[in-house]
Amino acid sequence: MTKQTNKNMNSKSVIIFPYRGYENNKQCEWYFWWTVDRCKAIDPKPIVMVPRDTVIRGNAASFIKDERTKSLEVVQTWSVDTCQTWLAGWGHVLDNYPKAERIVQLPGDLDYVNEDVEFYNNLGRFIEITDADIAIGDFGTGSKYSAKGLVDTYGTYPLLANWFPEISQSIRSLPLHRPRSEFLNIKTSVLRDLIINNRNFAYEQTLNFLIKSWNYEQGEWKHHLSVSSLGSLSDSKSFRDYRSCIDQIERIERMLSLLWREIWEPKRQNYANDQEFGEQYTMFSTEYDTLRTKSKGIMETARTTIRALLGA
């Protein structure tokens, strides 16, 4: 894959501050400020999105007092979860930096990189990508029993294959192993189209973008996608539990089923008369019921399997 320097690009970086802060986590603190310094290679004043409730709880106290914050654009926002904080960050760039050509969004809360020093070099190169409409940072989790691994293995992959089989196959052929990746480097014009002309969700932004980037008539991607292998990282231990895995899988299923209905629901204006429209709508409803039944089976299997693996 060809990667070129970003020095001549007008790019903005958006770093998501750790929801639980880094008050007692030196590794997370180190990673956060390393990310800040690396982003300054493309953006002299990186944007840091800080959840307002994190500030109120006192979990961002040392960050706010840190002299280095003077070199950042700190934006505090109310969001229901981290994914909605992404949306707030993107909106901030679109509203305030109309000349920005690319937006690089990165998580600021990595706890540990699994003995893979190349991860940081790979991430640095990922930040400077300019030759793709959407670049996704891919990674391994180091353990098949990690929360991210469990959610994707028993939730994301089978559910996506059920609702959007063509997209599922194409994602695998990219190849992309983490379709819910938090590492995004995207052309601003593409992002603007995705979030202004399509339904927004407060969660699973990357997966939503992939589904919206598919040309359903031609069976191919509408945008130039690239995947960068970053290395291996581990989950935050706070997410390694049964409830969190099931919560994530349920919201993935909710989004996929809603998007399927939006994309495939017949539109009255496309049919010559009410009878033809009614027949098509009956077929649409029948197919949805079939997929929904299969989806419920996938959810039951996921719950049973994850519960057994986690000993819940």
VENBELQUI-V139214 format. One line per field, one symbol per residue. ss: DSSP state (a for helix, b for strand, c for the rest). A space follows every 10 residues. Layout:
ss: ???
//
This chain:
ss: cccccccccc bbbbbbcccc cccccaaaaa aaaaaaaaac ccccccbbbb baaaaacccc aaaaacaaaa acbbbbbccc caaaaaaaaa aaaaaacccc cbbbbbbccc ccbccccaaa aaaaaaaccc cccbbbbbbb ccccccaaaa aaaaaaaaaa aaacaaaaaa aaaccccccc cccbbbbaaa aaaaaacccc ccccaaaaaa aacbbccccb bcccbbbbbb bbbcccaaac caaaaaaaaa aaaaaaaaaa aaaacccaaa cccaaaaaaa aaaaaaaaaa aaaaaaaaaa aaaaaaaaaa cc
//
